[in-house]
Amino acid sequence: MLRIRLVNAIGPSLLDGLGALLTDAVESGASVGFLAPLEHDTAMHYWAHTATSLGRDLRLWVAERGNDVLGAVQLALCERENGRHRAEVQKLFVLRSARGQGVATQLMATVESYAREHGRSLLFLDTQVGSAAEKLYAHLGWTKAGEIPRYAASPDGALHTTAYFWKDVV
Ligand SMILES: CC(C)(COP(=O)(O)OP(=O)(O)OC[C@H]1O[C@@H](n2cnc3c(N)ncnc32)[C@H](O)[C@@H]1OP(=O)(O)O)[C@@H](O)C(=O)NCCC(=O)NCCS
């Protein structure tokens, strides 16, 4: 059974699972902030750094089956006085072996419920044009605000177009 859990701290076993998840996403060619090949230390450092923001302006959910981490997603809460109603969805990944089973859909539904309950009525995110993620967000009712060419590099170093999406969750 799939379980989605809000994480407050990243212990050693979760750190391993999250490291493997990030490495798998980069190996799959997903544009998630890193170039390939992703070094183990870089992945560990990324999650250790992420852990320092949990419970402050960042939320992290993991999707687990048994002890296996199958997916994760983050929500960055805007702390500016004029932006406390909005938050940015970041770093949605699902292990290649678990894709196509609705894991991302459940993670996104969890994020939206949390945002609704915590007064974050506007969500936004960016993603690579033409990616599976872009199709997912359109499928889940997000509105595309526009595209920026050559915004980010894919893991192979090639620059690609990024799309910005938003969703009202009132
Ligand atoms: C994008 C990603 C998170 C989707 O995860 P997933 O668990 O496979 O998604 P789901 O099974 O919930 O798919 C839901 C819907 O998304 C769409 N979708 C998902 N993967 C797709 C693909 N490869 N091609 C086309 N549509 C796809 C489908 O419309 C699907 O609808 P369906 O349930 O009616 O078939 C996953 O492919 C991934 O981790 N990619 C790499 C990381 C990444 O790019 N993250 C986004 C950063 S912004």
The ligand as an ORCA input file, in Angstrom:
! r2SCAN-3c Opt
* xyz 0 1
  C       6.509     13.559    -13.941
  C       6.460     12.396    -12.962
  C       6.611     12.957    -11.558
  C       5.110     11.676    -13.113
  O       5.008     10.684    -12.091
  P       3.971      9.442    -12.195
  O       3.823      8.900    -10.825
  O       4.422      8.520    -13.252
  O       2.640     10.184    -12.662
  P       1.169      9.585    -12.540
  O       1.226      8.098    -12.649
  O       0.503     10.164    -11.349
  O       0.536     10.168    -13.883
  C      -0.579     10.988    -13.878
  C      -0.878     11.530    -15.254
  O       0.239     12.230    -15.768
  C       0.401     11.996    -17.156
  N       1.695     11.368    -17.381
  C       2.534     10.875    -16.456
  N       3.651     10.385    -17.043
  C       3.478     10.565    -18.374
  C       4.278     10.279    -19.508
  N       5.492      9.695    -19.387
  N       3.802     10.599    -20.730
  C       2.592     11.182    -20.854
  N       1.785     11.487    -19.819
  C       2.233     11.182    -18.609
  C      -0.693     11.144    -17.566
  O      -1.680     12.030    -18.075
  C      -1.189     10.488    -16.293
  O      -2.560     10.382    -16.390
  P      -3.307      8.954    -16.322
  O      -3.243      8.567    -14.863
  O      -4.680      9.288    -16.788
  O      -2.537      8.039    -17.218
  C       7.585     11.376    -13.241
  O       7.572     11.045    -14.624
  C       8.962     11.860    -12.870
  O       9.402     11.697    -11.727
  N       9.698     12.444    -13.819
  C      11.042     12.905    -13.559
  C      11.125     14.068    -12.603
  C      10.445     15.300    -13.116
  O      10.520     15.650    -14.284
  N       9.778     15.979    -12.196
  C       9.096     17.203    -12.461
  C       9.924     18.343    -12.045
  S       8.986     19.851    -12.294
*
